[in-house]
Amino acid sequence: MDKYPWWNKTQCELADKIEEFADKHLSRAAEAAYKKEFPYDLMDKVLKDKWVGTIIPEEYGGMGKEAGVTGCCIGMEGIARLGAIATSFATTCFGGAHQTAHFGNDEQKEKFLPKFAKGEIMGAVCITEPFIGSDAAGIETVAVKEGDEYILNGKKRFITNAGLADVYMVYAQTSNNPGDIKGYKHLTGFLVEKGTPGFSVEKINELIGWDGVRNGYLNLDDAPVPAANILAGEGMGWNIMISGLNFERTLGAIAGVSCIRECVRYATFSMDRRVQFNQPTKFYQANQLKVADMIGNWKMLRLLAYYIAYQIDTGGMAPLGPFLESTAAKIFITEGWRKAALDTIQIMGGDGLTRFYPIEGHLRDVKILEIGAGTNEVLRLLLYRQGVRIHADDFKAPWREMNDELQMPIPYMAVKPLPEGTEVNENTVLDVLAEYWRINPGLYISRDQLLIRLRADEESLDEALLLLEEQELAVNYRDKRGVLALSRATYKGLKKAKPNEYYQYFPEWVDRSEFF
Ligand SMILES: Cc1cc2nc3c(=O)[nH]c(=O)nc-3n(C[C@H](O)[C@H](O)[C@H](O)COP(=O)(O)OP(=O)(O)OC[C@H]3O[C@@H](n4cnc5c(N)ncnc54)[C@H](O)[C@@H]3O)c2cc1C
């Protein structure tokens, strides 16, 4: 495994250890996958080798900061080559172990973390329900307090490690107060233990991929859960969930990176050995270009994934922690992996389509990861919304002003105000709208820019904009709250503001006299 220069000695040793482990058990994992059987023997080794302990503090029997999330990702990169157990390992890490380590109180840590660290228990995370998928805040499973217990009723579905796990990180609604719902304070995170009365596995799914993985429906029927098993208090479920999802997406991303490397292995294996038209297919550039993309993606995306791990290890796991990065990693790594799997199949020709080679399985598995842990569509929406908000300063577009000599717009980082003493009235506002049209035809100017350009106060500006609107000289766009947000001149307004010549532009290389 390629090691990064910032990995410490422990992390480098973990990398060697897990590669050796994966090499050794590759055949057993493949055998189990063909039989769609869960390889308990391999899982047991992963647990007993304390890989979950990478994310658990030393005082609870884990490896602490020396390993950390980076160490866990290193483990995941190796284990991801071993099929079903990769999913079960990752799910244990982000389904109970992580949440207890970051949000648990001393008693909860004392009770669960040593068992996670020693590999005595497995975990699961239970967000999704039959009627609640992407809209995770709409969880319908209800928890009602009765004495020192909460009674849970509801159903969960698509739960990985269903039946295998000993501890289930269950999110349930503890309030239907509209204020709590609006502020995302209506959900609570419970550690529900296997054996809780009324808690049962309802169904195991037949999936297109993830051969051997246990994934299914769970039923909570008047299941009593001790109040002591609530993490971080009532109403904190959403924060815990987001933190868990950041981590889940990071581990999913690392798994994808590992699988891209497997694709390169099989693509080059085939290209080196398949001879067509009297030469190995590695000499065909069509094939080389595909592998080049795989290597490029593998390099870039692996770096992103380990950068996230580094961020978590050094900056903690605040709910919004490396949100943008882990969201981006999940999207682009799964898509990079899908492309790699498809291209490898193409490179291998008909062989790639057979179950004699593992790449067809990659295609089935990657499709699951494009949906699980948040669909890539929904994640893209989040990436857009949070990305433009968090990086508002980075993405701030320049103000543009006409350069008289060049007769071209020149960018300035800040809006340039008009000279002091410029009056704010319909005429001056219309002038700025006309000026804006000349430089950014087809675009509206923002109210913030108008305020600065005109050195205006909000009241005078709004008054002028409304007057212009009334006279059909300008059009104003109002935001959801009904506040004036964007404005532009109408054709009538442009005509009133400036003579035609003001708006005209002809490149130097044309003869103006040719035109009417
Ligand atoms: C194999 C597997 C394992 C899983 N493991 C777990 C687990 O262990 N624990 C757990 O809690 N969950 C698990 N999940 C659930 C997974 O997180 C959800 O499947 C996922 O969040 C999508 O929800 P959904 O399947 O209900 O799709 P839906 O939310 O019903 O979405 C259907 C389609 O509509 C699109 N869509 C939905 N809303 C929007 C929107 N606002 N804008 C644009 N498009 C939208 C989606 O992108 C998708 O294409 C697992 C799922 C799978 C398949």
The ligand as a MOL file (V3000), in Angstrom:
LIG
                    3D

  0  0  0     0  0            999 V3000
M  V30 BEGIN CTAB
M  V30 COUNTS 53 58 0 0 0
M  V30 BEGIN ATOM
M  V30 1 C -27.4260 -1.9800 0.1620 0
M  V30 2 C -27.8430 -0.8180 1.0060 0
M  V30 3 C -27.3720 -0.7050 2.2990 0
M  V30 4 C -27.8340 0.3130 3.1220 0
M  V30 5 N -27.4380 0.3570 4.4400 0
M  V30 6 C -28.0590 1.2210 5.2730 0
M  V30 7 C -27.8010 1.1610 6.6760 0
M  V30 8 O -27.0030 0.3590 7.1500 0
M  V30 9 N -28.4880 2.0060 7.4920 0
M  V30 10 C -29.3910 2.9060 7.0030 0
M  V30 11 O -29.9790 3.6260 7.7890 0
M  V30 12 N -29.6350 2.9880 5.6780 0
M  V30 13 C -29.0140 2.1570 4.8060 0
M  V30 14 N -29.2760 2.2250 3.4630 0
M  V30 15 C -30.2640 3.1770 2.9790 0
M  V30 16 C -29.7080 4.2570 2.0970 0
M  V30 17 O -29.0310 5.2120 2.8560 0
M  V30 18 C -30.8830 4.8170 1.2990 0
M  V30 19 O -31.2420 3.8150 0.3710 0
M  V30 20 C -30.5680 6.1050 0.6190 0
M  V30 21 O -30.4010 7.1360 1.5410 0
M  V30 22 C -31.6720 6.5050 -0.3740 0
M  V30 23 O -32.9380 6.3640 0.1470 0
M  V30 24 P -34.0480 5.5720 -0.6900 0
M  V30 25 O -33.4540 4.2770 -1.1110 0
M  V30 26 O -35.2740 5.5000 0.1410 0
M  V30 27 O -34.2940 6.4460 -1.9750 0
M  V30 28 P -35.2860 7.7030 -2.0910 0
M  V30 29 O -34.9960 8.6980 -1.0450 0
M  V30 30 O -36.6670 7.1910 -2.1710 0
M  V30 31 O -34.8560 8.3090 -3.4780 0
M  V30 32 C -35.3300 7.7900 -4.7220 0
M  V30 33 C -34.7100 8.6130 -5.8490 0
M  V30 34 O -35.1480 9.9700 -5.7600 0
M  V30 35 C -34.0330 10.8460 -5.6830 0
M  V30 36 N -34.3220 11.9270 -4.7490 0
M  V30 37 C -34.8770 11.8350 -3.5230 0
M  V30 38 N -34.9740 13.0430 -2.9710 0
M  V30 39 C -34.4480 13.9240 -3.8530 0
M  V30 40 C -34.2370 15.3360 -3.8490 0
M  V30 41 N -34.5740 16.1020 -2.8290 0
M  V30 42 N -33.6710 15.8940 -4.9440 0
M  V30 43 C -33.2740 15.1330 -5.9950 0
M  V30 44 N -33.4450 13.8010 -6.0440 0
M  V30 45 C -34.0220 13.2060 -4.9830 0
M  V30 46 C -32.8710 9.9960 -5.1690 0
M  V30 47 O -31.6170 10.5120 -5.5910 0
M  V30 48 C -33.1820 8.6690 -5.8050 0
M  V30 49 O -32.6700 8.6440 -7.1200 0
M  V30 50 C -28.7630 1.2500 2.6150 0
M  V30 51 C -29.1900 1.1550 1.2840 0
M  V30 52 C -28.7460 0.1440 0.4880 0
M  V30 53 C -29.2800 0.0420 -0.9110 0
M  V30 END ATOM
M  V30 BEGIN BOND
M  V30 1 1 1 2
M  V30 2 1 2 3
M  V30 3 2 2 52
M  V30 4 2 3 4
M  V30 5 1 4 5
M  V30 6 1 4 50
M  V30 7 2 5 6
M  V30 8 1 6 7
M  V30 9 1 6 13
M  V30 10 2 7 8
M  V30 11 1 7 9
M  V30 12 1 9 10
M  V30 13 2 10 11
M  V30 14 1 10 12
M  V30 15 2 12 13
M  V30 16 1 13 14
M  V30 17 1 14 15
M  V30 18 1 14 50
M  V30 19 1 15 16
M  V30 20 1 16 17
M  V30 21 1 16 18
M  V30 22 1 18 19
M  V30 23 1 18 20
M  V30 24 1 20 21
M  V30 25 1 20 22
M  V30 26 1 22 23
M  V30 27 1 23 24
M  V30 28 2 24 25
M  V30 29 1 24 26
M  V30 30 1 24 27
M  V30 31 1 27 28
M  V30 32 2 28 29
M  V30 33 1 28 30
M  V30 34 1 28 31
M  V30 35 1 31 32
M  V30 36 1 32 33
M  V30 37 1 33 34
M  V30 38 1 33 48
M  V30 39 1 34 35
M  V30 40 1 35 36
M  V30 41 1 35 46
M  V30 42 1 36 37
M  V30 43 1 36 45
M  V30 44 2 37 38
M  V30 45 1 38 39
M  V30 46 1 39 40
M  V30 47 2 39 45
M  V30 48 1 40 41
M  V30 49 2 40 42
M  V30 50 1 42 43
M  V30 51 2 43 44
M  V30 52 1 44 45
M  V30 53 1 46 47
M  V30 54 1 46 48
M  V30 55 1 48 49
M  V30 56 2 50 51
M  V30 57 1 51 52
M  V30 58 1 52 53
M  V30 END BOND
M  V30 END CTAB
M  END
